[in-house]
Amino acid sequence: MEDKIMSKVLEEMKTRRSIRKFKPDMIPQDILDRIIEAGTFAANGRGAQNTIIIQVTNKEIRDEIAKRNADIMGSNTDPFYGAPVILIVLGKKDWPTHVYDGSLVMGNLMLAAHDLGIGSCWIHRAKEEFESDWGKELLKSLGIEDEYEGIGHCALGYVDGDYPDVIPRKENRVFYI
């Protein structure tokens, strides 16, 4: 009986997968707004809402961020797998739970994207990007004065190819007392 009444949220959690090949087609802004809104509703320490999200759809800036991310990784490939949209999540550095709060935002972004038929992938190295002078200048150019730490990039786009299968869960990962 439980399988018959499983909520849509639980189903989305079970079926969401990281996408590593995206079509170049742009996602409509109304869909991006819904994904971003989901991110703003993530649980956060004391309800302080000390995370921010930067939407990047400008191809030139997106490609610059991709190049800098690849340089940090020591690669010359596109770390965003061709995704046309990047949502960058940052947490206020002086807030003790900023990494956890930002991680929850990332999770909400990816689940909302999946629910709306958009592929996603968490890409790291935002911390290093926004510790650089370039990253700090980018934040200043957006009027962001406080100090923020990059938590992650949520690469978004339409899936190019087959959606990855759900893999079986490993055993012996849950313990009961």
Buried (B, 14 or more C-beta within 10 A) or exposed (E): EEEEEEEEEEEBEEEBBEBBBBBEEEBEEEBBEBBBEBBBEBEBBEEEBBBBBBBBBEEEEBEBBBEBBBBBBEEEEBBBBBBBBBBBBBBBEEBEBBBBBBBBBBBBBBBBBBBBEBBBBBBBBBBBBBEBEEBBEBBEEEEBEEEBBBBBBBBBBBBBEEEBEEEEEEEEEEEEE
